[in-house]
């Protein structure tokens, strides 16, 4: 709904032959709740706008702060908003500037009261408050009406004669003057607990212009009385804020007393309701329409079931993946590298002292047979734990730390299955440890730098002349290829002869079935933590 249509809708309510209702709102979320409840217009009350800032209803919140909040309220709703504009925040010049700024923000109208600036709330020593000079107040009305660009924008004048202790004659005298100055309606206010004064005014005023009431004090009066008297609008002026205050006080006291959330959680709105009121789903839909398509989202599966006996006492009560490096578990460094490249959904396969692997925000799968099984069975457990084949999958080990560019390179490969291979394979051989050596369709060289290279074979016993590098334990499988990976792993794991098989058996079987595995060459920038020396080296890694 455009700003003009909101003004037209409000004028129609003001001039309706039947009694209409406005609900108080003081911020975007209360405005949206009011609209969802079925109200056709809202009242942005001065008391509540100031209270939500935590200041008094004495113009302590500046009019620019009020405008800022009104903009949020207008953006959050499609129905008209009438501002309680206090005294107009000054003289005629302030009022005409205010009207222009309200129109700019799609506000349907403003109500100004005939008191002096800065104002004091009508229910605080009202009989001691001074009223403005009639002619001076009329200058505010005329200036506001002259300033408006939308003919349907409404300027309503609030008469405080009854509040200040004056009688009906003074209220009527002021109403006549304000009507002649161009007021679109009269809000007649009273602090009595019965509507005697406002009913008397309505009877004498007749139908010269619409009359608005705020029945806060005479709340027990049946609404039918106002309807029969011919009032145009009734404003429920502060009840949303008052309801919220009571609920917040009770909730705060309960949490402070009980020091837990058990007693309050079922009595407050779920977080998803806040998201709904905020319009979070619309933003998600907009992102789908407008944001450029990124590479397929990825998740990760980290195989971390082994103890790592070579680390001795360090792994007596925890697995190798939880050994601390630079004050953090090895697994924490691995997770950080994944997070840095946008991978947030991570599942870890645990085994030895599974309870010790307890980093937050991770999913877990357990391999209770870790002691007499190999990586294949852990992979099978991890795949079974997460059957989602809508996202690409990284598989890596829980004892390998690495730089994030390795993941970026695998992401850019554009193949259904890709692995990372370190060309500096002789370092592992010189250290005398087992490694997954690979032979590829082409060796790494400057001449072949831009050529696509694929895996030919993998194993720990490859002849030296065939070795082109060492598989680093990183496997990336596209969503389209995940069903094939599951089938291969399921078939291999079903054979007791493969109980202690390593990941290289999976790669070999994928190739045996005709699958092509892309090789991404790299040199260094990773560390397989197998010994105490490796733990020390990890402290310098980065």
Rosetta blueprint (number, residue, H / E / L):
1 X L
2 X L
3 X H
4 X H
5 X H
6 X H
7 X H
8 X H
9 X H
10 X H
11 X H
12 X H
13 X H
14 X H
15 X L
16 X L
17 X L
18 X L
19 X L
20 X E
21 X E
22 X E
23 X E
24 X E
25 X L
26 X L
27 X L
28 X H
29 X H
30 X H
31 X H
32 X H
33 X H
34 X H
35 X H
36 X H
37 X L
38 X L
39 X L
40 X L
41 X E
42 X E
43 X E
44 X E
45 X L
46 X H
47 X H
48 X H
49 X H
50 X H
51 X H
52 X H
53 X L
54 X L
55 X L
56 X L
57 X L
58 X L
59 X L
60 X L
61 X L
62 X L
63 X H
64 X H
65 X H
66 X H
67 X H
68 X H
69 X H
70 X H
71 X H
72 X H
73 X H
74 X H
75 X H
76 X H
77 X L
78 X L
79 X L
80 X E
81 X E
82 X E
83 X E
84 X E
85 X L
86 X L
87 X L
88 X L
89 X L
90 X L
91 X L
92 X H
93 X H
94 X H
95 X H
96 X H
97 X H
98 X H
99 X H
100 X H
101 X H
102 X H
103 X H
104 X H
105 X L
106 X L
107 X L
108 X L
109 X E
110 X E
111 X E
112 X E
113 X E
114 X L
115 X E
116 X L
117 X L
118 X L
119 X L
120 X L
121 X L
122 X L
123 X L
124 X L
125 X L
126 X H
127 X H
128 X H
129 X L
130 X L
131 X E
132 X L
133 X L
134 X H
135 X H
136 X H
137 X H
138 X H
139 X H
140 X H
141 X H
142 X H
143 X H
144 X H
145 X H
146 X H
147 X H
148 X L
149 X L
150 X L
151 X L
152 X L
153 X L
154 X E
155 X E
156 X E
157 X E
158 X E
159 X E
160 X L
161 X L
162 X L
163 X L
164 X L
165 X L
166 X L
167 X L
168 X H
169 X H
170 X H
171 X H
172 X H
173 X H
174 X H
175 X H
176 X H
177 X H
178 X H
179 X H
180 X H
181 X H
182 X L
183 X L
184 X L
185 X E
186 X E
187 X E
188 X E
189 X L
190 X L
191 X L
192 X L
193 X L
194 X L
195 X L
196 X H
197 X H
198 X H
199 X H
200 X H
201 X H
202 X H
203 X H
204 X H
205 X H
206 X L
207 X L
208 X L
209 X L
210 X E
211 X E
212 X E
213 X E
214 X L
215 X L
216 X L
217 X L
218 X L
219 X L
220 X L
221 X L
222 X L
223 X H
224 X H
225 X H
226 X H
227 X H
228 X H
229 X H
230 X L
231 X L
232 X L
233 X E
234 X E
235 X E
236 X E
237 X L
238 X L
239 X H
240 X H
241 X H
242 X H
243 X H
244 X H
245 X H
246 X H
247 X H
248 X H
249 X H
250 X H
251 X H
252 X H
253 X H
254 X H
255 X H
256 X H
257 X H
258 X H
259 X L
260 X L
261 X L
262 X L
263 X L
264 X L
265 X H
266 X H
267 X H
268 X L
269 X L
270 X L
271 X H
272 X H
273 X H
274 X H
275 X H
276 X H
277 X H
278 X H
279 X L
280 X H
281 X H
282 X H
283 X H
284 X H
285 X H
286 X H
287 X H
288 X H
289 X H
290 X H
291 X L
292 X L
293 X L
294 X L
295 X L
296 X L
297 X L
298 X E
299 X E
300 X E
301 X E
302 X E
303 X E
304 X L
305 X L
306 X L
307 X L
308 X L
309 X H
310 X H
311 X H
312 X H
313 X H
314 X H
315 X H
316 X L
317 X L
318 X L
319 X L
320 X H
321 X H
322 X H
323 X L
324 X E
325 X E
326 X L
327 X L
328 X E
329 X E
330 X H
331 X H
332 X H
333 X H
334 X H
335 X H
336 X H
337 X H
338 X H
339 X H
340 X H
341 X L
342 X L
343 X L
344 X L
345 X E
346 X E
347 X E
348 X E
349 X E
350 X E
351 X L
352 X L
353 X L
354 X H
355 X H
356 X H
357 X L
358 X L
359 X L
360 X L
361 X L
362 X L
363 X E
364 X E
365 X E
366 X E
367 X L
368 X L
369 X L
370 X H
371 X H
372 X H
373 X L
374 X L
375 X H
376 X H
377 X H
378 X H
379 X H
380 X H
381 X H
382 X H
383 X H
384 X H
385 X H
386 X L
387 X L
388 X L
389 X L
390 X L
391 X L
392 X E
393 X E
394 X E
395 X E
396 X E
397 X E
398 X L
399 X L
400 X E
401 X E
402 X E
403 X L
404 X L
405 X H
406 X H
407 X H
408 X H
409 X H
410 X H
411 X H
412 X L
413 X L
414 X L
415 X L
416 X L
417 X E
418 X E
419 X E
420 X E
421 X E
422 X E
423 X L
424 X L
425 X L
426 X H
427 X H
428 X H
429 X H
430 X H
431 X L
432 X L
433 X L
434 X L
435 X L
436 X L
437 X E
438 X E
439 X E
440 X E
441 X L
442 X L
443 X L
444 X L
445 X L
446 X L
447 X L
448 X L
449 X L
450 X L
451 X L
452 X L
453 X E
454 X E
455 X E
456 X E
457 X E
458 X E
459 X E
460 X L
461 X L
462 X L
463 X L
464 X H
465 X H
466 X H
467 X L
468 X L
469 X E
470 X E
471 X E
472 X E
473 X E
474 X E
475 X E
476 X E
477 X E
478 X L
479 X H
480 X H
481 X H
482 X H
483 X H
484 X H
485 X H
486 X H
487 X H
488 X H
489 X H
490 X H
491 X H
492 X H
493 X H
494 X L
495 X L
496 X H
497 X H
498 X H
499 X L
500 X L
501 X L
502 X L
503 X H
504 X H
505 X H
506 X H
507 X H
508 X H
509 X H
510 X H
511 X H
512 X H
513 X L
514 X L
515 X L
516 X L
517 X L
518 X E
519 X E
520 X E
521 X E
522 X E
523 X L
524 X L
525 X L
526 X E
527 X E
528 X E
529 X L
530 X L
531 X L
532 X H
533 X H
534 X H
535 X H
536 X H
537 X H
538 X H
539 X H
540 X L
541 X L
542 X L
